[in-house]
Amino acid sequence: MSAYESKVNSPGRSSSPARTDAPDLSPAEAAIVARFEAAPVPEELLREMVARSLCDSDHQHLGACPWDGLEQWARDSWLRLADAALAVFRQQPNEAVQRDGASLIATERRRQIEAEGWTPEHDAEHHRDGLAIAAACYATPARLRDIRGGYPYMWIWARRFWKPTPDDRVRELVKAGALIAAEIDRLAAVAGGSDA
């Protein structure tokens, strides 16, 4: 019996290896994340890459995962764990990956559509640069805003829609950027899909 088989078959060990505490990415995990971000990876290849990484981590004492020597049931076990890890990764994206401005704005725009219901069809109803004006209100530094009645003088919508975060300047700029993106999309739709 190999060291791997004795470890897998040892009393008290579940048939599915589990990793529950990994606050920092290992070099193998970081390589997978970097490769995944660089270009789309076919799903089956991604599953195997994650499974091999988890196997490598669990077999550090052997120097590397004996992937090619594993029986199919063992590979299937690692692939199921990889599926679970990928599901968690996709539900809770790494915040460090999404810290650049364009990613934050794209995420906020998606949130506006999915959570708030501000779809392109809804945005098409806003004429007279309403989205751009709202973006300008969020983009203007708090100290320069002309606040009257609890919201900026330029604000054209109901007061309840004004949601500033003066202690989080990046959040306000992200909102402004997402509103600008919505206005660009609206203008492009009005122009029949051409750049406006």
C-alpha positions, -999 to 999 in steps of 0.1 A, spaced: 0 0 0 14 34 -10 17 63 14 -12 80 -3 -35 50 0 -27 45 37 -34 82 43 -67 80 23 -78 48 40 -67 58 75 -95 58 102 -113 90 106 -104 104 72 -133 113 50 -134 99 15 -135 135 2 -105 156 12 -114 190 25 -97 223 27 -115 248 49 -89 273 59 -68 289 32 -66 327 39 -36 331 15 -31 315 -19 -4 290 -23 19 294 -53 -1 267 -72 -34 284 -64 -20 318 -73 -9 304 -106 -44 290 -113 -60 323 -105 -35 342 -127 -41 318 -156 -79 319 -151 -78 357 -152 -54 359 -182 -77 340 -206 -107 317 -203 -98 282 -195 -120 253 -207 -141 241 -177 -127 205 -177 -91 218 -178 -99 243 -150 -114 215 -128 -83 194 -133 -59 223 -126 -77 230 -93 -79 194 -84 -42 189 -90 -34 220 -69 -55 208 -40 -39 173 -43 -4 189 -44 -12 209 -13 -24 177 5 7 157 -6 34 182 3 52 155 22 56 135 -10 68 165 -30 39 165 -54 6 149 -60 8 115 -76 -20 126 -100 -10 103 -128 -8 74 -105 -42 79 -88 -70 55 -93 -101 70 -110 -122 71 -77 -94 92 -61 -93 116 -91 -131 118 -90 -129 127 -53 -104 156 -60 -125 167 -90 -156 170 -67 -136 190 -43 -124 212 -72 -161 218 -82 -169 229 -46 -138 252 -45 -147 268 -79 -183 273 -68 -172 292 -37 -146 312 -57 -173 322 -82 -198 332 -55 -173 353 -36 -147 367 -60 -113 376 -46 -116 413 -37 -79 418 -46 -88 408 -82 -115 435 -83 -97 465 -70 -90 482 -103 -114 510 -113 -128 493 -144 -137 461 -126 -153 479 -97 -174 500 -121 -184 469 -141 -194 451 -109 -214 481 -97 -232 484 -130 -241 447 -129 -254 453 -93 -275 482 -104 -291 461 -131 -296 429 -111 -303 442 -76 -319 476 -83 -336 468 -116 -320 497 -134 -319 479 -167 -311 494 -201 -348 495 -208 -353 515 -177 -324 538 -185 -338 545 -219 -366 564 -201 -341 590 -188 -338 619 -211 -320 652 -208 -287 637 -195 -303 625 -162 -278 596 -158 -248 619 -165 -261 645 -141 -265 619 -113 -230 607 -121 -217 643 -118 -233 646 -83 -215 615 -71 -182 625 -88 -182 659 -72 -162 660 -40 -184 664 -9 -168 697 0 -178 712 -33 -214 699 -35 -241 725 -34 -264 707 -9 -299 720 -5 -326 701 13 -303 671 20 -292 664 -16 -273 682 -44 -290 711 -61 -283 694 -95 -299 661 -84 -330 656 -106 -345 625 -90 -363 620 -57 -343 625 -26 -346 588 -16 -324 579 -46 -295 601 -34 -272 577 -14 -239 593 -8 -210 576 10 -188 606 20 -165 584 40 -159 562 11 -147 583 -19 -139 553 -40 -175 540 -36 -189 573 -48 -166 574 -78 -176 538 -86 -213 548 -85 -205 578 -108 -186 555 -132 -214 530 -134 -239 558 -141 -216 572 -168 -215 536 -183 -253 535 -182 -255 569 -200 -231 558 -227 -251 526 -233 -283 546 -234 -268 571 -260 -254 542 -280 -289 526 -281 -305 559 -292 -280 562 -320 -288 527 -331 -258 509 -316 -231 533 -329 -208 552 -306 -224 583 -292 
